Amino acid sequence: MGFPPVPPIIKSIAHVLKVAEEHDGRNIVVSYWARMYACQSTMKLIPGKKPPEVSSLLIALMDWLEETKKTHHDVEGICNETVAQAMIEQYAIQLFTYADGQDRAENFNKNMIKAFYTAGILMDILEQFGEQSEDIMNKKKYAKWKAAYIHNCLKSGDTPTAGGPDDHLKNVIDITKEGDDEPADSDLVISPRSHFRDFPDTTNTGYNLPTGPAPASSPVTPVVPTQPEPFTPQPVTPATPSISTPAPPAAGNGTPNPEHIQKAQKYCKYATSALNYDDVKTAIENLNKALNLLQYGR
C-alpha cells in the first residue's frame, strides 16, 4: 500500500521508513518492526495533538501494521518480540560483519557503504525491544560514522582509511543528528546484480545489498565463520629403493610467524563472510591474500 509523504517535522524517521520499504516482500519481519519503530518515534517526537499531515501518516502506518499482523499471524518474528529482536539483531550483525570485512580488505564501494548504513538503522530499530548491549551501541555508532566517512571520501575522490571499530571508536560521531556527513537516501540506491536479490520498487540505480534472513518460526543461529583446516603435504613413498622422491620446495622463509598466521585467519574469515552473500570475487581475493601470507610472508 502507499503511504503519505513524511512531513518535515518528523523527517528523522524517513530513513527508517526507507529501510522498511526496501524490505517489503523479502523480509516482512524487518518491514513490520521498522514501521512499528517509526510510529513509536513519532509519538515521542510529537506528544499530544499532532498536525494533520503527521496524523495521516500515523494512521496509514498503524493500519498497515494491523493488517500485516493479521495476514502473517503465523510468523513468530512478528508475534513474538523476543524472536523478532534475535532475527533483526542477527541480520544487523551480518551486514556489519560483511561491511567491516570489505573495509578491512580495502574494498571500498557503495555496497559496503549501504551495508554499514543499513546495519546502523537496524540497530536503531532494536531500541524498541529495550536497552541494547554496549557492543550493539558501539557497532551502531561506528557503522553510521563509517558509512558517512567512506561515502564522503568516495564523493570527494579521497582514499578512505581502512580500520576496525577498535581503531576508530574514539573518533566516532553520532550522525543520527542532522549534519552534512550523513549520506542522502538518493546516494544509497540499488541496482540489479546477478548474485544478489534486488530491493523491490527501486527506481534509481546504483548498487545493492546482500539480503537478510527470511522470516522464521524461531531465532536463526548466527553463522560462525570457520577456520579452514591447515594443509599438510603427505610424504611420497619411493617406487623403488634406488629412486628417491624429491622433497617439495620450502614455502617462503619456512614456517609463518604468529602475526602472519593471525592475519591469514582474518582473511579466511572475511572470505567466509563474503561467501555467505555469494560474493565469490571478494572471497577469492581474501583467500589469495591468506595463501600469500602463509607461503611467502607477504
RODO-2510 file (C-alpha; in nm, 4 decimals, decimal comma):
residues 298
     n   res          X          Y          Z
     1     m     0,0000     0,0000     0,0000
     2     g     0,1061     0,3600    -0,0465
     3     f     0,1865     0,5868     0,2453
     4     p     0,1584     0,9647     0,2771
     5     p     0,4891     1,1531     0,2486
     6     v     0,6931     1,2053     0,5647
     7     p     0,6322     1,5589     0,6956
     8     p     0,9472     1,7698     0,7534
     9     i     0,8687     1,7930     1,1247
    10     i     0,9387     1,4167     1,1625
    11     k     1,1933     1,3755     0,8832
    12     s     1,4214     1,1841     1,1203
    13     i     1,2012     0,8736     1,0706
    14     a     1,2309     0,8874     0,6910
    15     h     1,5436     0,6684     0,6913
    16     v     1,3676     0,4019     0,8979
    17     l     1,0673     0,4009     0,6652
    18     k     1,3043     0,3742     0,3692
    19     v     1,4542     0,0565     0,5183
    20     a     1,1011    -0,0776     0,5749
    21     e     1,0113    -0,0116     0,2118
    22     e     1,3296    -0,1748     0,0853
    23     h     1,2437    -0,4955     0,2734
    24     d     0,8778    -0,5211     0,1752
    25     g     0,8255    -0,8559     0,0073
    26     r     1,1554    -1,0117     0,1137
    27     n     1,1780    -0,9713     0,4907
    28     i     0,8417    -0,8902     0,6437
    29     v     0,9836    -0,9018     0,9975
    30     v     1,2200    -0,6120     0,9248
    31     s     0,9461    -0,4162     0,7472
    32     y     0,6991    -0,4693     1,0315
    33     w     0,9269    -0,3652     1,3171
    34     a     1,0805    -0,0784     1,1201
    35     r     0,7349     0,0752     1,0753
    36     m     0,6483    -0,0012     1,4371
    37     y     0,9634     0,1833     1,5454
    38     a     0,8725     0,4749     1,3171
    39     c     0,5300     0,5012     1,4865
    40     q     0,6812     0,4915     1,8344
    41     s     0,9449     0,7504     1,7416
    42     t     0,6792     0,9826     1,6032
    43     m     0,4790     0,9568     1,9270
    44     k     0,7890     1,0596     2,1226
    45     l     0,8801     1,3405     1,8828
    46     i     0,5317     1,4924     1,8936
    47     p     0,3464     1,4055     2,2140
    48     g    -0,0168     1,5088     2,2416
    49     k    -0,2112     1,6502     1,9494
    50     k    -0,0386     1,6086     1,6147
    51     p    -0,0570     1,8099     1,2908
    52     p    -0,2962     1,6633     1,0309
    53     e    -0,0165     1,5503     0,7982
    54     v     0,1515     1,3607     1,0838
    55     s    -0,1785     1,2038     1,1905
    56     s    -0,2452     1,0888     0,8333
    57     l     0,0899     0,9112     0,8167
    58     l     0,0465     0,7534     1,1595
    59     i    -0,2996     0,6224     1,0742
    60     a    -0,1705     0,4714     0,7486
    61     l     0,1220     0,3063     0,9288
    62     m    -0,0974     0,1658     1,2072
    63     d    -0,3499     0,0311     0,9555
    64     w    -0,0654    -0,1425     0,7740
    65     l     0,0719    -0,2871     1,0992
    66     e    -0,2687    -0,4229     1,1991
    67     e    -0,3343    -0,5785     0,8583
    68     t     0,0168    -0,7258     0,8372
    69     k    -0,0135    -0,8850     1,1808
    70     k    -0,3412    -1,0488     1,0758
    71     t    -0,2013    -1,1697     0,7451
    72     h     0,1220    -1,3035     0,8965
    73     h    -0,0174    -1,4261     1,2286
    74     d     0,1848    -1,7473     1,1885
    75     v     0,5211    -1,5642     1,1594
    76     e     0,6794    -1,5821     1,5028
    77     g     0,9083    -1,2894     1,4241
    78     i     0,6011    -1,0669     1,4115
    79     c     0,4024    -1,2121     1,7008
    80     n     0,6963    -1,2687     1,9371
    81     e     0,9168    -0,9716     2,0279
    82     t     1,1973    -1,1916     2,1600
    83     v     1,2183    -1,3769     1,8305
    84     a     1,1944    -1,0508     1,6363
    85     q     1,4810    -0,8977     1,8325
    86     a     1,7009    -1,2018     1,7742
    87     m     1,6299    -1,2042     1,3997
    88     i     1,6853    -0,8336     1,3446
    89     e     1,9987    -0,8295     1,5595
    90     q     2,1427    -1,1232     1,3653
    91     y     2,0656    -0,9546     1,0355
    92     a     2,2234    -0,6268     1,1517
    93     i     2,5394    -0,8043     1,2683
    94     q     2,5624    -0,9969     0,9399
    95     l     2,5513    -0,6714     0,7453
    96     f     2,8013    -0,5093     0,9829
    97     t     3,0404    -0,8068     0,9534
    98     y     3,0144    -0,8048     0,5743
    99     a     3,0834    -0,4300     0,5566
   100     d     3,3650    -0,4465     0,8126
   101     g     3,5310    -0,7285     0,6180
   102     q     3,5101    -0,5270     0,2966
   103     d     3,6506    -0,2237     0,4751
   104     r     3,9441    -0,4081     0,6306
   105     a     4,0232    -0,5648     0,2923
   106     e     4,0168    -0,2096     0,1456
   107     n     3,7354    -0,2979    -0,0944
   108     f     3,5736     0,0441    -0,0703
   109     n     3,2486     0,0574    -0,2637
   110     k     2,8859     0,1688    -0,2373
   111     n     2,7738    -0,1833    -0,1480
   112     m     2,9818    -0,1622     0,1673
   113     i     2,8501     0,1868     0,2474
   114     k     2,4912     0,0645     0,2182
   115     a     2,5671    -0,2357     0,4414
   116     f     2,7146    -0,0155     0,7163
   117     y     2,4295     0,2348     0,6812
   118     t     2,1501    -0,0256     0,6949
   119     a     2,3142    -0,2055     0,9881
   120     g     2,3108     0,1215     1,1826
   121     i     1,9414     0,1813     1,1089
   122     l     1,8539    -0,1769     1,2078
   123     m     2,0326    -0,1255     1,5389
   124     d     1,8196     0,1863     1,5908
   125     i     1,5113    -0,0310     1,5360
   126     l     1,6316    -0,2701     1,8070
   127     e     1,5843     0,0067     2,0673
   128     q     1,2098    -0,0622     2,0823
   129     f     1,2845    -0,4010     2,2410
   130     g     1,4635    -0,2471     2,5379
   131     e     1,8125    -0,1385     2,6328
   132     q     2,0771    -0,2794     2,3992
   133     s     2,4203    -0,4144     2,4858
   134     e     2,7243    -0,1895     2,4812
   135     d     2,8565    -0,3907     2,1859
   136     i     2,5466    -0,3159     1,9771
   137     m     2,5542     0,0528     2,0734
   138     n     2,9207     0,0828     1,9742
   139     k     2,8631    -0,1012     1,6467
   140     k     2,5666     0,1254     1,5669
   141     k     2,7648     0,4463     1,6142
   142     y     3,0627     0,3073     1,4259
   143     a     2,8507     0,1780     1,1344
   144     k     2,6822     0,5160     1,0846
   145     w     3,0096     0,7037     1,1130
   146     k     3,1861     0,4669     0,8752
   147     a     2,9079     0,4887     0,6162
   148     a     2,9273     0,8690     0,6195
   149     y     3,3077     0,8734     0,6219
   150     i     3,3549     0,6385     0,3246
   151     h     3,0675     0,7999     0,1348
   152     n     3,2293     1,1420     0,1690
   153     c     3,5744     1,0075     0,0764
   154     l     3,4466     0,8444    -0,2428
   155     k     3,2421     1,1522    -0,3257
   156     s     3,5451     1,3815    -0,2935
   157     g     3,7861     1,1411    -0,4642
   158     d     3,9858     1,0670    -0,1476
   159     t     4,1016     0,7181    -0,0465
   160     p     3,9373     0,6047     0,2794
   161     t     4,1466     0,4640     0,5618
   162     a     4,0589     0,1051     0,6467
   163     g     4,0234     0,0008     1,0069
   164     g     3,8099    -0,1696     1,2626
   165     p     3,5975    -0,0311     1,5458
   166     d     3,8852    -0,0508     1,7941
   167     d     4,0914     0,1762     1,5703
   168     h     3,8292     0,4478     1,5276
   169     l     3,5751     0,4413     1,8107
   170     k     3,7332     0,7445     1,9764
   171     n     3,6552     0,9422     1,6593
   172     v     3,3022     0,8138     1,6126
   173     i     3,0256     1,0715     1,5821
   174     d     2,6555     1,0029     1,6090
   175     i     2,5237     1,1014     1,2666
   176     t     2,1650     1,0404     1,3664
   177     k     2,1819     1,4124     1,4403
   178     e     2,1383     1,6355     1,1389
   179     g     2,4592     1,7142     0,9561
   180     d     2,6363     1,7177     0,6214
   181     d     2,8193     1,3912     0,6869
   182     e     2,5177     1,1629     0,6531
   183     p     2,4720     1,0025     0,3094
   184     a     2,1430     1,1010     0,1489
   185     d     1,8950     0,8304     0,0510
   186     s     1,9467     0,9301    -0,3119
   187     d     2,3111     0,8264    -0,2751
   188     l     2,2171     0,4897    -0,1263
   189     v     2,0320     0,3249    -0,4115
   190     i     2,0312    -0,0253    -0,5524
   191     s     2,0836    -0,1754    -0,8943
   192     p     2,0454    -0,5313    -1,0265
   193     r     2,3322    -0,7724    -0,9699
   194     s     2,3119    -1,1363    -1,0649
   195     h     2,4218    -1,2861    -0,7354
   196     f     2,2145    -1,0651    -0,5049
   197     r     1,8396    -1,0312    -0,4836
   198     d     1,7403    -0,6721    -0,5599
   199     f     1,5437    -0,4386    -0,3421
   200     p     1,1928    -0,4098    -0,4891
   201     d     1,0365    -0,0962    -0,6377
   202     t     1,3637     0,0896    -0,6706
   203     t     1,3579     0,3431    -0,9498
   204     n     1,7172     0,4617    -0,9184
   205     t     2,0246     0,2567    -0,9920
   206     g     2,3492     0,2358    -0,8006
   207     y     2,4154    -0,0784    -0,6026
   208     n     2,2529    -0,3472    -0,3958
   209     l     2,2978    -0,5290    -0,0688
   210     p     2,3111    -0,8878     0,0466
   211     t     1,9681    -0,9840     0,1671
   212     g     1,8795    -1,0647     0,5261
   213     p     1,7482    -1,3921     0,6613
   214     a     1,3913    -1,4775     0,5711
   215     p     1,1315    -1,4802     0,8491
   216     a     1,1427    -1,7994     1,0540
   217     s     0,9394    -1,9560     1,3278
   218     s     1,2332    -1,9416     1,5667
   219     p     1,5553    -1,7386     1,6006
   220     v     1,8199    -1,8293     1,3485
   221     t     2,1569    -1,9344     1,4856
   222     p     2,4153    -1,6810     1,3656
   223     v     2,6633    -1,8060     1,1085
   224     v     3,0051    -1,8501     1,2686
   225     p     3,2878    -1,8435     1,0156
   226     t     3,5099    -2,1491     1,0476
   227     q     3,8847    -2,1553     1,0038
   228     p     3,9937    -2,3910     0,7233
   229     e     4,1955    -2,6938     0,8283
   230     p     4,5677    -2,6466     0,7544
   231     f     4,7003    -2,8477     0,4596
   232     t     4,9862    -3,0815     0,5413
   233     p     5,1692    -3,2396     0,2437
   234     q     5,1987    -3,6185     0,2778
   235     p     5,5369    -3,7806     0,2053
   236     v     5,5508    -3,9866    -0,1135
   237     t     5,6824    -4,3397    -0,0814
   238     p     5,9542    -4,4134    -0,3434
   239     a     5,8512    -4,6614    -0,6133
   240     t     6,1841    -4,8460    -0,5840
   241     p     6,4665    -4,8368    -0,3282
   242     s     6,7045    -4,6875    -0,5847
   243     i     6,4907    -4,3818    -0,6635
   244     s     6,4383    -4,1088    -0,4068
   245     t     6,1438    -3,8699    -0,4102
   246     p     6,2495    -3,5031    -0,4215
   247     a     6,1307    -3,3005    -0,1253
   248     p     5,8781    -3,0263    -0,2011
   249     p     6,0276    -2,6751    -0,2127
   250     a     6,0079    -2,4788     0,1087
   251     a     5,7383    -2,2117     0,1191
   252     g     5,8863    -1,8649     0,1606
   253     n     6,1184    -1,8469     0,4587
   254     g     5,9725    -2,1555     0,6270
   255     t     5,7067    -2,1643     0,8974
   256     p     5,4871    -1,8500     0,9029
   257     n     5,5233    -1,6350     1,2116
   258     p     5,2301    -1,5865     1,4515
   259     e     5,1468    -1,2433     1,3086
   260     h     5,1138    -1,3841     0,9555
   261     i     4,9006    -1,6719     1,0815
   262     q     4,6689    -1,4294     1,2630
   263     k     4,6305    -1,2120     0,9531
   264     a     4,5678    -1,5190     0,7357
   265     q     4,2934    -1,6291     0,9741
   266     k     4,1292    -1,2882     0,9370
   267     y     4,1410    -1,3086     0,5576
   268     c     3,9814    -1,6535     0,5760
   269     k     3,7078    -1,5093     0,7997
   270     y     3,6437    -1,2289     0,5503
   271     a     3,6280    -1,4838     0,2685
   272     t     3,3703    -1,6882     0,4596
   273     s     3,1644    -1,3760     0,5251
   274     a     3,1737    -1,2858     0,1547
   275     l     3,0609    -1,6362     0,0554
   276     n     2,7634    -1,6025     0,2887
   277     y     2,6457    -1,3358     0,0440
   278     d     2,7592    -1,5147    -0,2760
   279     d     3,0392    -1,2612    -0,3263
   280     v     3,2801    -1,5098    -0,4843
   281     k     3,5201    -1,2479    -0,6192
   282     t     3,5857    -1,0979    -0,2759
   283     a     3,6176    -1,4455    -0,1218
   284     i     3,8849    -1,5440    -0,3760
   285     e     4,0759    -1,2186    -0,3220
   286     n     4,0881    -1,2721     0,0549
   287     l     4,1841    -1,6400     0,0245
   288     n     4,4688    -1,5471    -0,2104
   289     k     4,5891    -1,2906     0,0431
   290     a     4,5856    -1,5602     0,3121
   291     l     4,7816    -1,8024     0,0913
   292     n     5,0415    -1,5397     0,0054
   293     l     5,0951    -1,4661     0,3741
   294     l     5,1343    -1,8324     0,4654
   295     q     5,3521    -1,9234     0,1655
   296     y     5,5613    -1,6139     0,1065
   297     g     5,5102    -1,3956     0,4124
   298     r     5,3558    -1,1114     0,2129
***
